[in-house]
Amino acid sequence: MARAARRVREYRSGTFPNGMDYLTWGQGPKTLLFVQGGPGSFVPQGVLRGVFRREFAAYQEAGYAIWIVTRRRNMPESHTGADMAADYARLIAEEFGGRVDLVVAESFGGMIGQYLAARHPRSFGHIAMVVTAAELSAWGKDVDERMAAAVAAGDPGRAGTVLAEYLLPGPRTRWLRELLGPVVGRRVLDPAGCPAADILTEARAELAFDARAVLPLIRPPVLLLCGGRDAFFPRTVAEETARLIPDCTLIVYERWGHLRAGSSRRVPRDVLAFVRSR
């Protein structure tokens, strides 16, 4: 009980003056900023908070304080991935003394991370981009657009049904997605945690995203981790992304899809090895 109480007290959450929400824990001397996927960004609650705690345990043990920071609220409708990267860069300048030690940017967050690396390289010491690439697949755009619309409409059940397509794609498993969707939506998605307009803004930014022109401008070393069977960011696009970044280390988790690769315990191990090697 005492250990659990210490963990509860260790969590801190709030909102920065610029409207970006955060959850932080850990007392290490180094700072890790996690840029989560989307569309929509949320402060983890309930079961998800425990999931993140376990997934980030290796970073905490390596001396990092963990900061999960959402996109800012009430973004303009025209806000792009580049604009969101600028928001994070300003946050780092204003709240983190101008630099964080490590940025881990995942999925849509990794798309934002590509612009952060290209246009704001002094904002961080190291950057790892996880299950992301220069452009989302056509299938991924369709799925995320439908999920964003469901969350924005306040229908977590329908959003959960769409989210189940991440693991159970295709018409043959539609019945199972319809069965599991409401449960998944209620446990994982929080329609009250992010304004509907912001979810739709992120969806538009994701659909329009193509970073190929900016990737050659990236100067810091980049670690890119991808799944060999990722339907959102196909391996061919991830390999193209790595070729376009002047100094990029690409690691492919051969048999894994988007969720499996992104949540693997190999991710923090490979990220920390990359940091040590650089």
C-alpha positions in Angstrom: 0.0 0.0 0.0 2.8 2.4 0.8 4.5 1.8 -2.5 1.2 2.4 -4.4 0.6 5.6 -2.4 4.1 6.9 -3.3 3.4 6.2 -7.0 0.1 8.1 -6.9 1.8 11.1 -5.3 4.6 10.9 -7.8 2.3 11.6 -10.7 1.7 15.3 -11.5 -0.6 16.6 -14.1 -1.8 20.0 -15.3 -1.8 22.5 -18.1 1.0 24.7 -19.3 0.2 28.4 -19.9 0.1 27.8 -23.6 -2.7 25.3 -23.3 -0.8 22.0 -23.5 -1.8 19.4 -20.9 0.8 17.2 -19.3 1.4 14.2 -17.1 4.8 13.7 -15.5 6.5 11.3 -13.2 10.0 10.3 -12.2 12.7 12.3 -10.4 15.7 11.6 -12.7 18.1 14.4 -13.8 17.3 13.9 -17.5 14.1 14.9 -19.3 12.2 12.7 -21.7 9.4 14.4 -23.7 6.9 12.0 -25.2 4.9 13.2 -28.3 2.0 10.8 -28.6 0.0 9.6 -31.6 -3.3 10.8 -32.8 -5.6 12.2 -34.1 -6.3 13.7 -30.7 -3.9 13.8 -27.8 -4.9 13.0 -24.2 -3.4 12.9 -20.8 -3.5 9.1 -19.9 -6.1 8.1 -17.4 -7.1 4.9 -15.6 -5.8 1.7 -17.2 -3.8 3.7 -19.8 -1.8 5.4 -17.1 -0.6 2.1 -15.9 0.2 1.0 -19.4 2.4 4.0 -20.0 4.0 3.5 -16.6 5.1 0.0 -17.5 6.2 1.0 -21.1 8.4 3.9 -19.8 9.9 2.0 -16.8 13.2 1.4 -18.5 13.6 5.2 -19.2 12.8 6.0 -15.6 15.4 3.5 -14.5 17.9 5.1 -16.8 17.5 8.4 -15.0 14.7 10.2 -17.0 11.8 12.2 -15.7 8.9 11.4 -18.0 6.8 14.1 -19.6 3.7 13.2 -21.7 2.6 16.5 -23.2 -0.5 16.9 -25.5 -0.9 19.2 -28.4 -2.2 22.6 -27.3 -5.9 23.1 -27.1 -8.1 25.1 -29.4 -5.7 25.0 -32.3 -6.6 26.9 -35.5 -8.4 24.7 -38.0 -5.5 25.2 -40.4 -2.8 24.1 -37.9 -0.4 21.7 -39.6 2.2 19.2 -38.3 4.9 21.8 -38.8 2.8 24.3 -36.6 2.4 21.6 -33.9 6.2 21.0 -34.0 6.6 24.8 -33.4 4.3 24.6 -30.5 6.5 21.9 -28.9 9.6 23.9 -29.6 8.2 27.0 -27.9 7.1 24.9 -25.0 10.6 23.5 -24.6 12.0 27.0 -24.8 9.6 28.4 -22.2 9.2 25.5 -19.8 12.2 23.3 -20.1 15.1 25.8 -20.3 15.4 25.5 -24.1 16.3 21.8 -24.3 15.1 18.4 -23.3 17.4 15.4 -23.3 15.3 13.0 -25.3 12.3 13.2 -27.5 10.4 10.0 -28.2 7.7 10.7 -30.9 5.3 8.0 -31.8 3.0 7.6 -34.9 1.4 10.9 -35.6 3.6 12.3 -32.9 6.5 11.1 -35.0 5.2 13.0 -38.0 5.4 16.1 -35.8 8.8 15.0 -34.6 10.1 15.1 -38.2 9.4 18.8 -38.4 10.8 19.3 -34.8 14.0 17.7 -35.9 14.2 19.6 -39.2 13.3 23.1 -37.9 14.1 23.1 -34.2 17.1 20.8 -33.8 18.4 22.7 -30.7 15.3 21.8 -28.7 16.6 18.3 -27.9 19.7 16.2 -27.3 18.4 13.0 -29.0 15.3 12.1 -30.9 13.7 8.7 -31.6 10.8 8.4 -34.0 8.6 5.3 -33.4 6.2 3.6 -35.9 6.1 6.7 -38.2 7.3 7.8 -41.6 7.1 10.6 -44.2 3.5 9.8 -45.1 0.6 7.8 -43.8 -0.8 5.0 -46.0 -4.2 5.4 -47.8 -5.7 2.7 -45.5 -4.3 4.5 -42.4 -5.7 7.8 -43.5 -9.1 6.2 -44.0 -9.1 4.5 -40.6 -7.8 7.5 -38.6 -10.2 9.9 -40.3 -13.2 7.7 -39.3 -11.9 7.2 -35.8 -11.4 11.0 -35.4 -14.9 11.7 -36.6 -16.3 9.2 -34.1 -14.4 10.6 -31.1 -15.2 14.2 -32.2 -18.9 13.2 -32.3 -18.8 11.9 -28.8 -19.2 8.2 -29.8 -16.5 6.2 -28.1 -18.2 3.0 -29.0 -17.9 3.6 -32.7 -14.4 5.0 -32.3 -13.5 1.8 -30.4 -14.9 -0.3 -33.3 -12.7 1.6 -35.7 -9.7 1.3 -33.4 -10.2 -2.4 -33.4 -9.3 -2.4 -37.1 -5.7 -1.7 -36.0 -5.6 -5.4 -34.8 -8.5 -7.0 -36.7 -8.6 -5.5 -40.2 -10.8 -6.9 -43.1 -14.4 -7.8 -43.5 -14.2 -11.2 -42.0 -13.6 -9.8 -38.5 -16.1 -7.0 -38.7 -18.5 -8.9 -36.3 -15.8 -9.1 -33.7 -14.9 -5.4 -34.0 -18.6 -4.6 -33.5 -18.7 -6.7 -30.4 -15.4 -5.4 -28.9 -15.7 -1.8 -30.1 -17.8 -0.3 -27.2 -15.6 -2.0 -24.6 -12.4 -0.8 -26.2 -13.8 2.7 -26.7 -14.9 3.1 -23.1 -11.7 1.8 -21.6 -9.1 3.4 -24.0 -10.6 6.5 -25.5 -11.7 9.6 -23.6 -13.9 11.9 -25.7 -13.9 14.5 -23.0 -10.1 14.7 -22.8 -9.5 16.6 -26.1 -11.8 19.1 -27.8 -13.6 17.7 -30.8 -12.3 20.6 -33.0 -8.7 19.7 -32.1 -9.2 16.1 -33.0 -10.5 17.1 -36.4 -7.7 19.6 -36.9 -5.1 16.8 -36.2 -6.9 14.5 -38.6 -6.7 17.1 -41.4 -3.0 17.7 -40.6 -2.4 14.0 -40.8 -4.2 13.5 -44.0 -2.2 16.3 -45.7 1.1 15.3 -44.2 4.1 14.6 -46.5 7.5 15.4 -45.0 9.6 14.2 -48.0 10.7 17.8 -48.8 11.9 18.6 -45.3 13.6 15.3 -44.3 16.9 16.2 -46.0 17.1 19.3 -43.9 17.4 17.2 -40.6 20.9 17.5 -39.2 20.7 15.7 -35.8 21.1 11.9 -35.8 17.7 10.2 -35.8 16.6 6.8 -34.7 13.6 5.4 -36.7 11.9 2.3 -35.4 9.2 0.7 -37.6 7.2 -2.5 -37.9 7.8 -4.7 -40.9 4.1 -5.3 -41.2 2.8 -1.8 -40.3 -0.2 -1.1 -42.4 -0.2 2.6 -41.3 3.4 3.3 -42.3 4.5 0.5 -44.7 8.1 -0.6 -44.6 8.9 0.8 -48.0 7.8 4.3 -46.9 9.8 3.9 -43.6 12.9 2.9 -45.6 12.4 5.9 -48.0 12.1 8.1 -44.9 15.4 6.8 -43.5 17.2 7.3 -46.8 16.0 11.0 -47.0 17.3 11.8 -43.5 21.1 12.4 -43.7 21.9 10.6 -40.4 19.3 8.0 -39.7 19.5 4.7 -37.9 16.6 2.4 -39.0 15.5 -0.6 -37.0 12.8 -2.8 -38.4 10.8 -5.1 -36.2 10.2 -7.6 -39.0 7.0 -9.5 -38.1 5.2 -6.8 -36.1 2.4 -4.4 -37.1 1.8 -0.8 -35.9 0.6 -1.4 -32.3 2.8 -4.4 -31.6 5.9 -2.6 -32.7 5.0 0.7 -30.9 4.3 -1.0 -27.6 7.2 -3.4 -27.6 9.7 -3.6 -24.8 12.4 -3.5 -27.5 11.6 0.2 -28.1 13.1 1.7 -24.9 16.0 -0.8 -25.1 16.8 0.3 -28.6 16.3 4.0 -27.9 18.6 3.9 -24.8 21.2 2.0 -26.8 21.0 4.7 -29.5 21.4 7.4 -26.9 24.5 5.7 -25.4 26.1 5.2 -28.8 25.7 8.9 -29.7 
